[in-house]
Amino acid sequence: MTMGDPAGIGPELILRAWLRRREIGYPFFVIADPAALRELARQLNLDVPVVSVEAQQATGSFDRALPVVPLAALFLAQPGRPDSANAAATIESIESAVTTVRRGLAGAVVTNPIAKHVLYDAGFRHPGHTEFLGELARSWGEQAQPVMLLWSKELAVVPVTVHIPLAEVAPRLTVGLIVSTARIVARDFARRFAIPRPRLAMSGLNPHAGEAGAMGREEIETIAPAIAQLRADGIDVTGPHPADTMFHAAARRRYDVAITMYHDQGLIPIKTLAFDTGVNVTLGLPFVRTSPDHGVAFDIAGKGVANPTSLIEATRLAARLAAS
């Protein structure tokens, strides 16, 4: 487990997740600053013993204390006060977690929320967590196209384009991008979620899925050809569907995962349905990565009110996917 932005709610979530470790059912360890977590536990009056460990022996102490593998980078964080000076430690935590899994010392990576603008100020050049993890995978010599899945018991959704301005969505959408994204979704749902032939429902881009070209031609010229190609591959996919009628209860029963054309088109419905229990999963990587489906919440950091439910769900799902 990574620490996330040290000025956000990630450190508090870690402490509270350990207190609810029986709910999770699987041991975890954190790559962070043990002293900072001890001090936060003291400030929040949380009975969480923190022990500094090496990754090789990390889970041996899990029942009696929160195991923490120390960072090399130093940082000084105050809850609710983001600082780009802490970016090196945030990035090191992510890199170390991935390396630890690659070495076989852990089964999955669970990341706590980061603030991308804080990292950008320190020279971070990736649009987000997902893209950074893809580069880390490629640095191993692995072929990787990271695909962001938001998963909950109520809904699973994948946006084809992610962290780009809305004005750039239509120009970036191509038959090739839609096809490659959907293939990864179909493969990983079969391999990791144990759904042999997952049902994919694909949205249109425009209102009413373009209304037969009256409101845009992306459905006709880009999305429909991609769907035809996927069907020729043997993938069970329907669409393009109007996005405004895809997410009610009866519609959701007709598919296993929704594929939308841009970020908010898919994330608004899942965060409405499952804000506290949704999990961010990165498909298309040679390792399992999950994360809470929320941000750093600087406004409540250090106040003792952070809800660890999404982190707990992310940890449970990581263990399930790793076991597959």
Buried (B, 14 or more C-beta within 10 A) or exposed (E): BBBBBBBBBBBBBBBBBBBEBEEBEBBBBBBBBBEBBBEBBEEBEBEBEBBBBEBEEBBEBBEEBBBBBEBEBEBEBEBBEBBBBBBBBBBBBBBBBBBBBBEEBBBBBBBBBBBBEBBBBBEBEBEBBBBBBBEBBBEEEEEBBBBBBBBBEBBBBBBBBBBEEEEEBBEEBEBEBBBBBBBBBBBBBBEBBEBEEBBBBBBBBBEBBBEEEEBBBBBBEBBBBBBEBBEEEEBBBEBBBBBBEBBEEEEBEEBBBBBBBBBEBBBBBBBEBBBBBBBBBBBBBBBBBBBBBBBBBBEBBBEBEBBBBBBBBBBBBBBBBBEE
